[in-house]
Structures are given as structure tokens and as C-alpha cells.
Amino acid sequence: MNIIARAAIRHTRSITSAYRFSVASESTSATGAGSAEGAGTNATDTPAEKDPLVVKDEEIALLKEQVEQQVKQVGEMKDRYLRALADGENTRNRARKELEDSKLFSIQSFAKDLLQVSDVLEKALESVPQDQVSSSPALGNLYEGVSLTYNNLQQVFNRHQLTKIVPLNEKFDPVYHEAMFQVPDPSKEPGTVMDVIQSGYVLGTRSIRPAKVGVVQDR
């Protein structure tokens, strides 16, 4: 009885060992397969990383484009700034010129009226013979007084940029001269002022009374 029992126990132990080995083998195979499958899944699901050099080039290109845009904007702003400065300077110059002209030409009407006084004094001096001035003390004193008045008036004119023009032997200029007659003269160029009937006056650069002249006729 003991021999049979022992044999049965040994047989049972052999079957149990074989079963455990089989289960262990299956577990190991399943684990390996799962690991392989997991590795395959991770290899498939993980995206490929970009080349850092390619990324760097893209960033440099983007920064370069931004810098070019900013440089262009700065250039445009500088151009607008310079234009604004030029416009401002032109405006100031025009305002200054208009102010100076307004000050200068505000006396134009008054100056034109004084020209008649100057003409009278000039004619008075021209009408007195020089031999009588020296022979008559009274006439000489009167002549001297009129001469001083005329000279002082011309000095006042000069201080206010009112200039007398006597264009004898000058080229005729319709802006400053008024032709009263023409005379043929082969010795002079046509269009030359050969006689001045009445002197002219210029206020600044503006003619307020053209000189009345005689001009050499064209051949």
C-alpha cells in the first residue's frame, strides 16, 4: 500500500511540474509578444523629430523678413519726416518773405505821392542857371536850400529801399522803362535807351514808376 501511494504522489508531482512549465512558457511568450507589439505601436505613434538646423534656418528667414519690413518702415517714416521739415521750412520762408514784402510795400502809395515832390524839387534845381546862382547871394541861398531838401529826400528814399533809376544807355526793359518815342541811331544798338525824359523809381525790386525814355529804333 505504501509503494502504490508513493508512486501516485510522484506521478501527481510530475503532472503539476509539467503544467507549471507550460503556463510559464505561455506567459513568457505573451509578454514578449506584448512588448514587441507595444514597441511597434510606440514606433508608429511617435512623430519624427525635425532637424534642428532646418528649424534654425526657418527662424533666421522669419527674423530677416521682419527686419526688412522694419527697415522699410523706418525709411518711409524718415522720408515723411524730411518732407515735413522741408514743408515747414518753405512755409516759414514764405511767411517771412510775405511779412517783409508787406512791410516794404505798405508805404508804396505814400512813396508814389512823394515822387511828385521830388520831381518838383529836381525841376526847380534844373531851371536855375548856374551863373546866376554864383552872382546872386539870395538866389544862391535859395538854390542851396532846395538842393539840401532834395538830397535829404533822396536819402530818406534810400533808407526805405526806394531807388531812383536813370537808365541812360542801358538796354530797354519794359518792366522798368516806358518807351515814349523811338529814334534811329546807327551808332547805338537797337533797343538802347538814348534819352531819359523822366527818371523812374523802384521800391525794393518792384517798379512803382517806370522811367519815361526814348529808345533807339530797330534798323
Beta strands, then each sheet from edge to edge (+ up, - down):
strand 1: 162-165
strand 2: 177-183
strand 3: 193-198
strand 4: 200-203
strand 5: 206-209
strand 6: 211-216
sheet 1: 1+ 4- 5+
sheet 2: 2+ 6+ 3-
end
